[in-house]
Amino acid sequence: MGLRITTWNVNGIRNPFGYQPWRENRTFTFMFDTLQADIIIMQELKIQRKDLTDEMVLIPGWDCYFSLPEHKKGYSGVGIFTRQSSCAPIKAEEGLLGILCPPDSTTPYREMSVDASIGGYPSLSQMGDLDVDLAALDAEGRCVVLEFPAFVLFGVYSPANSNGLRDDFRLAFLTALDARIRNLEKMGKQVILTGDLNVSRCELDCAGAEDDRKKAGLSHEQYVSTPNRRIFNQLLEGGEVIEPRDEGRERPVLWDTCRELHAQRKGMYTHWEQKINARPGNHGSRIDYVLCSISMKSWISDANIQEGLMGSDHCPVYAVIKDTVPWRDDTINIRDIMNPPLMFSNGHRMRDHSAKDLPPFSARLMPEFDKRRNIKDMFKRYASNSSQSLLPKPDPAVHDAQLASTIVHSPKKEPIQRWSSEDQNRAPNLAKRKASGTTITGPAIKKPKAPSTAPSSGLQKGQRTLQGFFQKKSQPLQPEVPHDTSPTQREMTTPKHPPSPLSQSPSVVTSQARAPSILSSPANLKTKNSTLPALQNDASELADAEDRLSITSSPRTDVHDPIVAKEEWTKLFTKKEPPRCEEHDEPCTLFQTKKKGFNNGRSFWICARPVGESGTKEKGTEWRCRTFIWASDWNGS
């Protein structure tokens, strides 16, 4: 089966859970089992220490080690996860230069004893005259280093090419990485370098590199001799280097597992630009690696990329180490030298993994996670009996007397049973019942409730009962109206002497609006049939006045069709239909220019299809065509 090492730039530690197959079971246990790896190195976690959770740290069967940025939020970050059943590091550190301190210590790694540190730290002379704050190299969460008896493992996230803004910082990081690896090799330690190095070896590892090189006016020799690429190629066996080699880099020390096992394979890319949807057309670059010491070439049985696994703009890259490897003029099972001494022998476990085996840098030993367990592990062990030891020890004489009394008075022996917590809570009540000497055999007698001392009217003014919230509001009392349903009686809702209709708005002066005032007046309720004719005359005069007022006060307006008005408003707020591309007659996609210059911020339409492997707009193919329309030039017709 071997030992499998997988590296993956996840572009955010929670990002993969938005994709298949991780979406169905959003746990790291499921993810790691799907990757079938024993060591997993993740880059670009984009979290800080305060963002770590139990599900990230207390993963059953796994240990973890994190290097996170100290100041920047949502940036960088590297994590290494090791399967406890396969391997356990003997040392763990953070950073390349050794200037950081272990947890609960003020001594930097580089100043610690040889037995307590991994070693190989770059010297000032190796760093050269780089105009970079060296402390900043280890402050961005870009490197975790684990040491096993077999080799030293580097998990690295190298700075990216930021349009030339951080070229000095990027060069300094690669210089420190090169020096640290070469120093460890001189110490006799083997090295495995994994991670996103953000540099490609040659044109074969980058789609469109030929066109980019020609546009920049560079020759092939100049392309492979750019500062970062030159350092990287001098580190690799088979890397193309224009002679003479740099001082201190006279020979290569690492072996490219994927490229050496797939020497002529084209399109073996590990990263694709999301902004241009480059992954479907495989227009990408190979910048993620699993590299090993040249002396370990015979250890590797397989290495490849997993371009079919989604979840990031990168894909996982893995290498598999054989079960049995050469070791000190002999052969040995890989698990014997991937764990602390005497934990494995001939591939069989001799003792269990415990917290004592964890290096101080382990995330499980952080104060916020130390001495805690995953909730699943809590049900795998029996409850501790330490609480029983805290009880006071009984006096031997009293204990013997109680034991003799129990033997004399007990008519029958009963087996001793362990008490549960519920029995312990019930014990005092049982003791009280036995002490009373009486037994209640009748039904339980309910204790009458004490009469309430507060009257029901004791609620504060304005306070309502709970029942009041669910009752309908009572209607205001109205004077009783005779039940005569004759038209004359119903017309009593019209006031006797209404104000002039010309002095008020017709929307206010209505007979219905003043009906409550008539009904609420006791004098009007006493009106008899003798006054009804006068009220009828007043009502007719009021209606005529309202008609005259509506004619004279409201000007004549044109009639609007509501359907037409709705269509006009809908058309006004509806987005314009996108144009269709020339080649495929499909809706285009809208983009916005971010490049500095005259057109910065302008929007434009292009073909929605992904770019092809060439990376350029193509004609007569299934990939993105040459359609380009400025948004300001498109009227949506």
Secondary structure, DSSP 8 states (H G I E B T S, - for coil): --EEEEEEE-SSTTGGGGSTTTTTS--HHHHHHHHT-SEEEEE-----GGG--HHHH--TTEEEEEE--SS-SS---EEEEEETTT---SEEEESSSS-S--TT--S-GGGS-TTTS------HHHHTT--S-HHHHTSSS-EEEEE-SS-EEEEEE-----TTTTHHHHHHHHHHHHHHHHHHHHTT--EEEEEE----SSGGGBTTHHHHHHHTT--HHHHHTSHHHHHHHHHBTT----SS--TT-SS--EEEHHHHHSTT-S---SEE-TTTT-TTTT-EE--EEEEEEGGGGGGEEEEEE-TT--SSSB--EEEEE-SEEE-SSSEEEGGGGSSSTTSEETTEE-S---GGGS-TT-GGGSTTTTT---TTGGGSS----HHHHTS----HHHHHHHHHHHHHH-SS--------HHHHHHHHHHHHHHHH-----S----------SS-GGGS-TT---TGGGGS--------------SHHHHGGGS-SS---GGGS-TTT--TTTTHHHHHT-HHHHT--GGGHHHHHHHHHHHHHHHHHHHHHHS-------HHHHHHHHHHHHS-----B-TTT--B-EEEE--SSSTTTT-EEEE--S---TT-S--SSSSS--S-EEEGGG----
